Amino acid sequence: IKHVEDSNPERTTQHVVSALKGFFRSITLSAGNDLSLQDLLRLLTLWFRHGGDASVDSALTDGFNLVAVNTWLLVIPQIIARINAPNVKVRKS
């Protein structure tokens, strides 16, 4: 997938932003349900892989405001494991 990201970064970013919005919507709709775990994990993957981009960061900020704080308790170990992300913007978010 790396070759696709390198060939057209703007298009990749557009797809990532759309995916993030969809994941946040799904997580919001399935709040309190164990089904949201897979969406949370996929969202984390996108966050840590593409979070340095300004439009991705904006989509994340908007989405974080939609999701209840206790939802993130399910993925605290994954967040801690990736706290040393190479991208400074991702670490600060």
Buried (B, 14 or more C-beta within 10 A) or exposed (E): EEEEBEEEEEEBBEBBBEBBBBBBBBBBEBEEEEEBBEBBEBBBBBBBBBBBBEBBBEBBEEBEEEBEEEBBEEBEEBEEEBEEBEBEEBBEB
